[in-house]
Amino acid sequence: MNLRWSIRVAAIQIEPGENIQENTAKAESLIRAAVKAGAEFICLPEMWLHKEPIPHIDEVIDSAKSIISRFSQLAKELNVVLIPGAVYEESGNEVFVSAYVIAPDGKIVGRQDKVHLFRDEGAFFKPGTNFEVFEVNDVKLGIMVCYDVAFPESARCLTLKGAEIIFNPSRIVKEAMEPWRLYVKARCLENRVPIVAVNIYDHAHSGGSFVCVPSEGAKRFIHPVVLTQAESGSATITCDVDLLSIVEFRLDRLSRRVPAAYRCIVE
């Protein structure tokens, strides 16, 4: 079992422009601000490198390796765990939407490919085929990239694999903000697991990044509680997340599952 009582997390909400280098410098500045605020685990949104990534897909794909390399160096310099959002990355003649986990020594712990592709994303990307849990700094974490949060199986798989906290780097348009918030809260409540949900902000996206945790209320009922939330523009939000107080409730919830009744899910 994790021996850490709590961790300080940060969500980096970026207002991206049309210049990848300028956006990267902006992200780095926000990350440094988060570290000054004591953040140990920092997550960026999905595809924050460009305001209009699909029309510039070749450019953002070409930048992926250098971006991951740059943030590996930054993680080591700042001694922090970094999830640099989700980038468009070419691998084996296929393009994935990939979220990396970088340890404080700058080494890549692993990557989570987006499993559920949204609408016409299937014309550009290949979906991931598995949900992984990564252990870094004595914490087991999982990642749901954007639309993955809409499927309850995503968070449940991560929880069953031992995730103690889940990060949700996203790119949510204004019209989908209410469903997104409901999905995050539901996944948090269903699995008794904290979720760090990170969005971009621009003319089409509302920002609203937030951290949601399961919290014990009256008569030991669990509620999804928003600890902190960003408003508009580029922003850094940080907060402490208790990892241990909810373990008993998570184990109890999982113990009450009846897997034999769920066969239709995979048939």
ABEGO torsion letter per residue (X at the ends): XBABABBBBBBBBBBBBABAAAAAAAAAAAAAAAAAAGBABBBBBBGAABABAAAAAAAAAAAAAAAAAAAAAAAAAAGBBBBAEBBBBBBGGBBBBBBBBBBAAGBBAEBBBBABBBEAAAAABBBBABBBBBBBGGBBBBBBBEAAAABAAAAAAAAAAGBABBBBBBBBBAAAAAAAAAAAAAAAAAAGBBBBBBBBBBAABAEGBBBBBBBBBBGGBBBBBBABBBBBEBBBBBBBBBAAAAAAAAAAAAAABBAAAAAAAAX
